[in-house]
Amino acid sequence: MKLYYTPGACSLSPHIVLEESGLPFELEKVDLQLKETESGHDFYLVNTKGSVPALELDDGQILTEGAVIVQYLADQVPEKGLMPLPGTMARYRAMEWLNYIATELQKSFTPIFNPAYAACREEAKKNLLRQFDYVDRQLGKNRYVTGEQFTVVDAYLFTIASWIGVAGLETAQWKALSAYRENVAQRPAVRRAMISEGLIQG
Ligand SMILES: N[C@@H](CCC(=O)N[C@@H](CS)C(=O)NCC(=O)O)C(=O)O
């Protein structure tokens, strides 16, 4: 498999999951401004949406949408417990989180990063404060989002929460979230992914 990624972008989530899975994989960096891959290919030919993450499967298919890619990866290695088994209520609870992170948390950052939406920036910050207040209240009960077991939900939440500082939001009020981020950051697989993307030093 090959993961198309951009350092520090939402593609860090499937990158962490690949590291956690133990599955063999390759990486190819994407310049999102130029829409060009590291090897000089037009990224639109890989993913017509032009966004990362995109996962090239061993049969050549391209799978997109981060919340789906991480579930695909987790289902390749069910023994790792990276996602509850399909059909269980626990699976739907984990999917409920993935959907919330993708459609609410991640999208609230758009006006922060995209100058075209600069006029909505203050409104977006208010949204993010409300949303991370909710996340903070949910954390602290357990070691990870859905319980004592690390799942793909944690890879995704950790990735999106890493943008809080970039958005200039004060994190001191979110004690449970801060402790959670520190805890996840120490996982060897998370460190490997971050070192490989040049986000931290080895
Ligand atoms: N719906 C996609 C959105 C992915 C997305 O927004 N990726 C960003 C990076 S975090 C991106 O590639 N932006 C550049 C673009 O869409 O042109 C998903 O959830 O995977």
The ligand as a Gaussian input file, in Angstrom:
#p B3LYP/6-31G(d) Opt

LIG

0 1
 N      -13.097000      14.770000       3.010000
 C      -11.659000      14.584000       3.026000
 C      -11.020000      15.924000       3.243000
 C       -9.519000      15.816000       3.226000
 C       -8.895000      17.209000       3.337000
 O       -9.564000      18.217000       3.608000
 N       -7.574000      17.241000       3.155000
 C       -6.846000      18.475000       3.164000
 C       -5.599000      18.351000       4.019000
 S       -6.005000      18.096000       5.723000
 C       -6.418000      18.787000       1.748000
 O       -5.880000      17.935000       1.060000
 N       -6.657000      20.026000       1.321000
 C       -6.266000      20.477000       0.034000
 C       -7.390000      20.449000      -0.947000
 O       -8.454000      19.851000      -0.652000
 O       -7.210000      21.023000      -2.007000
 C      -11.277000      13.584000       4.133000
 O      -11.941000      13.595000       5.170000
 O      -10.315000      12.829000       3.936000

